[in-house]
Amino acid sequence: MDNSLVQVEIHKSLYAYTITIDLDRVGIDEIKSDKGSEMKIKTIEITPKEKAKRTSKFSSKYSDRIASIREADEMIKLKEQKMKKEAKKAKKTTKQKKEMFKEDEEILLLQRKLSKRMQLKRSSRIEKG
C-alpha cells in the first residue's frame, strides 16, 4: 500500500480529424421542390471567385481552431510538467520528514537510555551511601 501524500494521474486523449472538401460541389446548392406529382430539383451555383473566397474562409476558420488546439496541448504539457515537479517535491519533502522523524526517535531512545543509566548510578550511590 502506497501512503504517499500526492498521487498524480495523467490521461491523454489524442483525436485526429479529417476534413474533406469536395471542391466540385462547393457553392452548389440543390433545392428540391414538390409540386404536384413531380419533384423538381433546382440548382443554384455561385461564381468561381465566390467559391474560392468561401473555401479560403472555411480553411482559415479551421486553421485558427487547429492553432488553438495546439496552444491547449502546450498548456496541458506545461501543467503536466508542473504537476510532476510538485509531486516529486512533495515526495522528497515526505521522505525528509520521515528521516527527521527517525532521527527524533533515535534521539529519544538515547535520552531514555541515558536517563536509565543516570537513575541506576543514583540508586547505586544511594545504596552505597
PyMOL commands that place a pseudoatom at each C-alpha (Angstrom):
pseudoatom trace, name=CA, resn=MET, resi=1, chain=A, elem=C, hetatm=0, pos=[0.000, 0.000, 0.000]
pseudoatom trace, name=CA, resn=ASP, resi=2, chain=A, elem=C, hetatm=0, pos=[1.392, 3.368, -1.022]
pseudoatom trace, name=CA, resn=ASN, resi=3, chain=A, elem=C, hetatm=0, pos=[0.909, 6.034, 1.652]
pseudoatom trace, name=CA, resn=SER, resi=4, chain=A, elem=C, hetatm=0, pos=[2.269, 8.944, -0.351]
pseudoatom trace, name=CA, resn=LEU, resi=5, chain=A, elem=C, hetatm=0, pos=[0.674, 12.341, 0.133]
pseudoatom trace, name=CA, resn=VAL, resi=6, chain=A, elem=C, hetatm=0, pos=[0.408, 13.084, -3.568]
pseudoatom trace, name=CA, resn=GLN, resi=7, chain=A, elem=C, hetatm=0, pos=[-0.865, 10.894, -6.348]
pseudoatom trace, name=CA, resn=VAL, resi=8, chain=A, elem=C, hetatm=0, pos=[-0.723, 12.083, -9.923]
pseudoatom trace, name=CA, resn=GLU, resi=9, chain=A, elem=C, hetatm=0, pos=[-2.719, 10.510, -12.697]
pseudoatom trace, name=CA, resn=ILE, resi=10, chain=A, elem=C, hetatm=0, pos=[-2.393, 11.910, -16.179]
pseudoatom trace, name=CA, resn=HIS, resi=11, chain=A, elem=C, hetatm=0, pos=[-4.722, 10.939, -19.001]
pseudoatom trace, name=CA, resn=LYS, resi=12, chain=A, elem=C, hetatm=0, pos=[-4.034, 11.843, -22.577]
pseudoatom trace, name=CA, resn=SER, resi=13, chain=A, elem=C, hetatm=0, pos=[-6.541, 11.533, -25.370]
pseudoatom trace, name=CA, resn=LEU, resi=14, chain=A, elem=C, hetatm=0, pos=[-5.474, 12.179, -28.890]
pseudoatom trace, name=CA, resn=TYR, resi=15, chain=A, elem=C, hetatm=0, pos=[-8.028, 12.786, -31.573]
pseudoatom trace, name=CA, resn=ALA, resi=16, chain=A, elem=C, hetatm=0, pos=[-7.454, 13.009, -35.282]
pseudoatom trace, name=CA, resn=TYR, resi=17, chain=A, elem=C, hetatm=0, pos=[-9.880, 14.761, -37.560]
pseudoatom trace, name=CA, resn=THR, resi=18, chain=A, elem=C, hetatm=0, pos=[-10.004, 14.763, -41.318]
pseudoatom trace, name=CA, resn=ILE, resi=19, chain=A, elem=C, hetatm=0, pos=[-11.884, 17.442, -43.199]
pseudoatom trace, name=CA, resn=THR, resi=20, chain=A, elem=C, hetatm=0, pos=[-12.598, 16.684, -46.814]
pseudoatom trace, name=CA, resn=ILE, resi=21, chain=A, elem=C, hetatm=0, pos=[-13.925, 19.355, -49.146]
pseudoatom trace, name=CA, resn=ASP, resi=22, chain=A, elem=C, hetatm=0, pos=[-15.365, 18.284, -52.448]
pseudoatom trace, name=CA, resn=LEU, resi=23, chain=A, elem=C, hetatm=0, pos=[-14.299, 21.330, -54.447]
pseudoatom trace, name=CA, resn=ASP, resi=24, chain=A, elem=C, hetatm=0, pos=[-16.563, 20.354, -57.331]
pseudoatom trace, name=CA, resn=ARG, resi=25, chain=A, elem=C, hetatm=0, pos=[-19.585, 20.780, -55.044]
pseudoatom trace, name=CA, resn=VAL, resi=26, chain=A, elem=C, hetatm=0, pos=[-18.589, 23.985, -53.246]
pseudoatom trace, name=CA, resn=GLY, resi=27, chain=A, elem=C, hetatm=0, pos=[-21.115, 26.719, -53.900]
pseudoatom trace, name=CA, resn=ILE, resi=28, chain=A, elem=C, hetatm=0, pos=[-23.663, 24.415, -55.495]
pseudoatom trace, name=CA, resn=ASP, resi=29, chain=A, elem=C, hetatm=0, pos=[-26.996, 24.177, -53.775]
pseudoatom trace, name=CA, resn=GLU, resi=30, chain=A, elem=C, hetatm=0, pos=[-29.765, 21.850, -54.901]
pseudoatom trace, name=CA, resn=ILE, resi=31, chain=A, elem=C, hetatm=0, pos=[-33.266, 22.896, -53.938]
pseudoatom trace, name=CA, resn=LYS, resi=32, chain=A, elem=C, hetatm=0, pos=[-35.896, 20.206, -54.107]
pseudoatom trace, name=CA, resn=SER, resi=33, chain=A, elem=C, hetatm=0, pos=[-39.493, 21.260, -54.588]
pseudoatom trace, name=CA, resn=ASP, resi=34, chain=A, elem=C, hetatm=0, pos=[-42.520, 19.028, -54.614]
pseudoatom trace, name=CA, resn=LYS, resi=35, chain=A, elem=C, hetatm=0, pos=[-45.114, 20.489, -56.941]
pseudoatom trace, name=CA, resn=GLY, resi=36, chain=A, elem=C, hetatm=0, pos=[-47.962, 18.193, -57.512]
pseudoatom trace, name=CA, resn=SER, resi=37, chain=A, elem=C, hetatm=0, pos=[-46.990, 14.747, -58.705]
pseudoatom trace, name=CA, resn=GLU, resi=38, chain=A, elem=C, hetatm=0, pos=[-43.494, 15.648, -59.863]
pseudoatom trace, name=CA, resn=MET, resi=39, chain=A, elem=C, hetatm=0, pos=[-40.337, 16.513, -57.889]
pseudoatom trace, name=CA, resn=LYS, resi=40, chain=A, elem=C, hetatm=0, pos=[-38.313, 19.378, -59.270]
pseudoatom trace, name=CA, resn=ILE, resi=41, chain=A, elem=C, hetatm=0, pos=[-34.657, 19.986, -58.422]
pseudoatom trace, name=CA, resn=LYS, resi=42, chain=A, elem=C, hetatm=0, pos=[-33.348, 23.483, -58.924]
pseudoatom trace, name=CA, resn=THR, resi=43, chain=A, elem=C, hetatm=0, pos=[-29.584, 24.010, -58.837]
pseudoatom trace, name=CA, resn=ILE, resi=44, chain=A, elem=C, hetatm=0, pos=[-28.060, 27.282, -57.696]
pseudoatom trace, name=CA, resn=GLU, resi=45, chain=A, elem=C, hetatm=0, pos=[-24.359, 27.823, -58.312]
pseudoatom trace, name=CA, resn=ILE, resi=46, chain=A, elem=C, hetatm=0, pos=[-22.122, 30.690, -57.193]
pseudoatom trace, name=CA, resn=THR, resi=47, chain=A, elem=C, hetatm=0, pos=[-19.238, 32.169, -59.170]
pseudoatom trace, name=CA, resn=PRO, resi=48, chain=A, elem=C, hetatm=0, pos=[-15.756, 30.570, -59.040]
pseudoatom trace, name=CA, resn=LYS, resi=49, chain=A, elem=C, hetatm=0, pos=[-14.449, 33.711, -57.308]
pseudoatom trace, name=CA, resn=GLU, resi=50, chain=A, elem=C, hetatm=0, pos=[-17.074, 33.371, -54.544]
pseudoatom trace, name=CA, resn=LYS, resi=51, chain=A, elem=C, hetatm=0, pos=[-16.272, 29.614, -54.278]
pseudoatom trace, name=CA, resn=ALA, resi=52, chain=A, elem=C, hetatm=0, pos=[-12.596, 30.412, -53.713]
pseudoatom trace, name=CA, resn=LYS, resi=53, chain=A, elem=C, hetatm=0, pos=[-13.492, 33.072, -51.139]
pseudoatom trace, name=CA, resn=ARG, resi=54, chain=A, elem=C, hetatm=0, pos=[-15.752, 30.702, -49.147]
pseudoatom trace, name=CA, resn=THR, resi=55, chain=A, elem=C, hetatm=0, pos=[-13.263, 27.814, -49.272]
pseudoatom trace, name=CA, resn=SER, resi=56, chain=A, elem=C, hetatm=0, pos=[-10.494, 30.131, -48.076]
pseudoatom trace, name=CA, resn=LYS, resi=57, chain=A, elem=C, hetatm=0, pos=[-12.688, 31.470, -45.269]
pseudoatom trace, name=CA, resn=PHE, resi=58, chain=A, elem=C, hetatm=0, pos=[-13.593, 27.940, -44.167]
pseudoatom trace, name=CA, resn=SER, resi=59, chain=A, elem=C, hetatm=0, pos=[-9.944, 26.877, -44.273]
pseudoatom trace, name=CA, resn=SER, resi=60, chain=A, elem=C, hetatm=0, pos=[-8.739, 29.857, -42.244]
pseudoatom trace, name=CA, resn=LYS, resi=61, chain=A, elem=C, hetatm=0, pos=[-11.506, 29.322, -39.689]
pseudoatom trace, name=CA, resn=TYR, resi=62, chain=A, elem=C, hetatm=0, pos=[-10.342, 25.756, -39.060]
pseudoatom trace, name=CA, resn=SER, resi=63, chain=A, elem=C, hetatm=0, pos=[-6.690, 26.783, -39.146]
pseudoatom trace, name=CA, resn=ASP, resi=64, chain=A, elem=C, hetatm=0, pos=[-7.463, 29.073, -36.214]
pseudoatom trace, name=CA, resn=ARG, resi=65, chain=A, elem=C, hetatm=0, pos=[-9.148, 26.210, -34.386]
pseudoatom trace, name=CA, resn=ILE, resi=66, chain=A, elem=C, hetatm=0, pos=[-6.195, 23.924, -35.033]
pseudoatom trace, name=CA, resn=ALA, resi=67, chain=A, elem=C, hetatm=0, pos=[-3.851, 26.609, -33.696]
pseudoatom trace, name=CA, resn=SER, resi=68, chain=A, elem=C, hetatm=0, pos=[-5.952, 26.967, -30.539]
pseudoatom trace, name=CA, resn=ILE, resi=69, chain=A, elem=C, hetatm=0, pos=[-5.925, 23.174, -30.079]
pseudoatom trace, name=CA, resn=ARG, resi=70, chain=A, elem=C, hetatm=0, pos=[-2.129, 23.228, -30.353]
pseudoatom trace, name=CA, resn=GLU, resi=71, chain=A, elem=C, hetatm=0, pos=[-1.960, 26.019, -27.764]
pseudoatom trace, name=CA, resn=ALA, resi=72, chain=A, elem=C, hetatm=0, pos=[-4.207, 23.998, -25.442]
pseudoatom trace, name=CA, resn=ASP, resi=73, chain=A, elem=C, hetatm=0, pos=[-1.955, 20.954, -25.909]
pseudoatom trace, name=CA, resn=GLU, resi=74, chain=A, elem=C, hetatm=0, pos=[1.072, 23.046, -24.960]
pseudoatom trace, name=CA, resn=MET, resi=75, chain=A, elem=C, hetatm=0, pos=[-0.690, 24.327, -21.864]
pseudoatom trace, name=CA, resn=ILE, resi=76, chain=A, elem=C, hetatm=0, pos=[-1.597, 20.763, -20.888]
pseudoatom trace, name=CA, resn=LYS, resi=77, chain=A, elem=C, hetatm=0, pos=[2.030, 19.689, -21.301]
pseudoatom trace, name=CA, resn=LEU, resi=78, chain=A, elem=C, hetatm=0, pos=[3.201, 22.586, -19.124]
pseudoatom trace, name=CA, resn=LYS, resi=79, chain=A, elem=C, hetatm=0, pos=[0.626, 21.707, -16.453]
pseudoatom trace, name=CA, resn=GLU, resi=80, chain=A, elem=C, hetatm=0, pos=[1.726, 18.060, -16.548]
pseudoatom trace, name=CA, resn=GLN, resi=81, chain=A, elem=C, hetatm=0, pos=[5.355, 19.099, -16.075]
pseudoatom trace, name=CA, resn=LYS, resi=82, chain=A, elem=C, hetatm=0, pos=[4.379, 21.363, -13.176]
pseudoatom trace, name=CA, resn=MET, resi=83, chain=A, elem=C, hetatm=0, pos=[2.340, 18.583, -11.544]
pseudoatom trace, name=CA, resn=LYS, resi=84, chain=A, elem=C, hetatm=0, pos=[5.226, 16.136, -11.899]
pseudoatom trace, name=CA, resn=LYS, resi=85, chain=A, elem=C, hetatm=0, pos=[7.618, 18.638, -10.297]
pseudoatom trace, name=CA, resn=GLU, resi=86, chain=A, elem=C, hetatm=0, pos=[5.189, 19.298, -7.437]
pseudoatom trace, name=CA, resn=ALA, resi=87, chain=A, elem=C, hetatm=0, pos=[4.659, 15.565, -6.891]
pseudoatom trace, name=CA, resn=LYS, resi=88, chain=A, elem=C, hetatm=0, pos=[8.404, 14.997, -6.867]
pseudoatom trace, name=CA, resn=LYS, resi=89, chain=A, elem=C, hetatm=0, pos=[8.873, 17.871, -4.407]
pseudoatom trace, name=CA, resn=ALA, resi=90, chain=A, elem=C, hetatm=0, pos=[6.100, 16.556, -2.145]
pseudoatom trace, name=CA, resn=LYS, resi=91, chain=A, elem=C, hetatm=0, pos=[7.594, 13.073, -2.232]
pseudoatom trace, name=CA, resn=LYS, resi=92, chain=A, elem=C, hetatm=0, pos=[11.023, 14.492, -1.365]
pseudoatom trace, name=CA, resn=THR, resi=93, chain=A, elem=C, hetatm=0, pos=[9.537, 16.539, 1.485]
pseudoatom trace, name=CA, resn=THR, resi=94, chain=A, elem=C, hetatm=0, pos=[7.739, 13.465, 2.822]
pseudoatom trace, name=CA, resn=LYS, resi=95, chain=A, elem=C, hetatm=0, pos=[10.963, 11.484, 2.673]
pseudoatom trace, name=CA, resn=GLN, resi=96, chain=A, elem=C, hetatm=0, pos=[12.809, 14.272, 4.526]
pseudoatom trace, name=CA, resn=LYS, resi=97, chain=A, elem=C, hetatm=0, pos=[10.102, 14.342, 7.216]
pseudoatom trace, name=CA, resn=LYS, resi=98, chain=A, elem=C, hetatm=0, pos=[10.351, 10.566, 7.638]
pseudoatom trace, name=CA, resn=GLU, resi=99, chain=A, elem=C, hetatm=0, pos=[14.128, 10.866, 8.012]
pseudoatom trace, name=CA, resn=MET, resi=100, chain=A, elem=C, hetatm=0, pos=[13.711, 13.658, 10.574]
pseudoatom trace, name=CA, resn=PHE, resi=101, chain=A, elem=C, hetatm=0, pos=[11.185, 11.533, 12.471]
pseudoatom trace, name=CA, resn=LYS, resi=102, chain=A, elem=C, hetatm=0, pos=[13.644, 8.619, 12.549]
pseudoatom trace, name=CA, resn=GLU, resi=103, chain=A, elem=C, hetatm=0, pos=[16.369, 10.954, 13.842]
pseudoatom trace, name=CA, resn=ASP, resi=104, chain=A, elem=C, hetatm=0, pos=[13.988, 12.232, 16.539]
pseudoatom trace, name=CA, resn=GLU, resi=105, chain=A, elem=C, hetatm=0, pos=[13.162, 8.648, 17.543]
pseudoatom trace, name=CA, resn=GLU, resi=106, chain=A, elem=C, hetatm=0, pos=[16.863, 7.824, 17.799]
pseudoatom trace, name=CA, resn=ILE, resi=107, chain=A, elem=C, hetatm=0, pos=[17.457, 10.899, 19.985]
pseudoatom trace, name=CA, resn=LEU, resi=108, chain=A, elem=C, hetatm=0, pos=[14.550, 9.928, 22.262]
pseudoatom trace, name=CA, resn=LEU, resi=109, chain=A, elem=C, hetatm=0, pos=[15.936, 6.403, 22.589]
pseudoatom trace, name=CA, resn=LEU, resi=110, chain=A, elem=C, hetatm=0, pos=[19.348, 7.766, 23.506]
pseudoatom trace, name=CA, resn=GLN, resi=111, chain=A, elem=C, hetatm=0, pos=[17.782, 10.122, 26.054]
pseudoatom trace, name=CA, resn=ARG, resi=112, chain=A, elem=C, hetatm=0, pos=[15.858, 7.226, 27.645]
pseudoatom trace, name=CA, resn=LYS, resi=113, chain=A, elem=C, hetatm=0, pos=[18.988, 5.089, 27.825]
pseudoatom trace, name=CA, resn=LEU, resi=114, chain=A, elem=C, hetatm=0, pos=[20.940, 7.955, 29.365]
pseudoatom trace, name=CA, resn=SER, resi=115, chain=A, elem=C, hetatm=0, pos=[18.150, 8.625, 31.850]
pseudoatom trace, name=CA, resn=LYS, resi=116, chain=A, elem=C, hetatm=0, pos=[18.087, 4.955, 32.888]
pseudoatom trace, name=CA, resn=ARG, resi=117, chain=A, elem=C, hetatm=0, pos=[21.861, 4.939, 33.348]
pseudoatom trace, name=CA, resn=MET, resi=118, chain=A, elem=C, hetatm=0, pos=[21.692, 8.069, 35.469]
pseudoatom trace, name=CA, resn=GLN, resi=119, chain=A, elem=C, hetatm=0, pos=[18.923, 6.539, 37.611]
pseudoatom trace, name=CA, resn=LEU, resi=120, chain=A, elem=C, hetatm=0, pos=[20.978, 3.362, 38.036]
pseudoatom trace, name=CA, resn=LYS, resi=121, chain=A, elem=C, hetatm=0, pos=[24.011, 5.415, 39.087]
pseudoatom trace, name=CA, resn=ARG, resi=122, chain=A, elem=C, hetatm=0, pos=[21.903, 7.399, 41.571]
pseudoatom trace, name=CA, resn=SER, resi=123, chain=A, elem=C, hetatm=0, pos=[20.328, 4.300, 43.037]
pseudoatom trace, name=CA, resn=SER, resi=124, chain=A, elem=C, hetatm=0, pos=[23.729, 2.612, 43.320]
pseudoatom trace, name=CA, resn=ARG, resi=125, chain=A, elem=C, hetatm=0, pos=[25.125, 5.711, 45.121]
pseudoatom trace, name=CA, resn=ILE, resi=126, chain=A, elem=C, hetatm=0, pos=[22.144, 5.733, 47.479]
pseudoatom trace, name=CA, resn=GLU, resi=127, chain=A, elem=C, hetatm=0, pos=[22.684, 2.034, 48.245]
pseudoatom trace, name=CA, resn=LYS, resi=128, chain=A, elem=C, hetatm=0, pos=[26.413, 2.628, 48.847]
pseudoatom trace, name=CA, resn=GLY, resi=129, chain=A, elem=C, hetatm=0, pos=[25.879, 5.767, 50.863]
for i in range(1, 129): cmd.bond("trace and resi %d" % i, "trace and resi %d" % (i + 1))
show_as sticks, trace
zoom trace
